[in-house]
């Protein structure tokens, strides 16, 4: 009886997994066109990746030409980044997503305000931030400097 139960559970989970998967044939013609580079690999992707790609293709199709152009530029910048820089950005994004929604809104607003500043002003603020960050590191002992000697013992 327990083998039957185990087999039933296994079969049920397999059916659930198959139901979650997005079959290539179920994609629209437009989605297939956007995702054509993945066609040969599609079945090897897990269901979550298939769903993310299908959703991304749908979003792409809904974008205006200017939005698509902007996304392509962002993607090209992403591809040109070093793996270390990508990892750092992914870490920052993960921290951002952990913020409460109101704090995320505040950060987005401030970032939008920063992006609307003239380039000279943005550069000036970046320099001020770098200097301030370096000073804070020095105060905290995070900057490499000469180590202080150990205290003298008076025996």
HUNORPE-V669689 format. One line per field, one symbol per residue. burial: # if it has 16 or more other ideal C-beta (glycine too) atoms within 10 Angstrom, else .. A space follows every 10 residues. Layout:
burial->???
//
This chain:
burial->.......... .......... ##.#..#... ##.##..#.. .#.......# ..##..#... .......... .......... .......... .......... .......... .......... .......... .......... .......... .....
//
